[in-house]
Amino acid sequence: MIAMIKKAHFHWLKAEPTLIEEIAACGFFISVTPEVCYRQRDRKLLSHVPIGQLLLETDGPWPFAGPFADVSTTPLLLCHSLREVSLFYHQDMKTAANTIVANTKRLYG
């Protein structure tokens, strides 16, 4: 059945590394939220997802913790996630942003 699925977006995925790797091997997209800025679990997820399959989201409204405690969830938080992602993948923010925009267009048109 999974072979019949052409595109999928795993929204705010919290799964074991082996499952994340299986999802990535199928070419599906996985998104991270601003939690990637302060949660080790979310940073570890990046090590199993090629940047060519990564999306960013806010999942708002959501009461984030860490540096975003008591901050309203808006698309403005995406720049913080982008900074963390670009550092993780050793890319400048513009390159990482271009890749993620291209990923979003590939998935959603």
Secondary structure, DSSP 8 states (H G I E B T S, - for coil): -GGG----EETT----HHHHHHHHHTT-EEEE-GGGGT-HHHHHHHTTS-GGGEEE---SS----GGGTT----GGGHHHHHHHHHHHTT--HHHHHHHHHHHHHHHH-
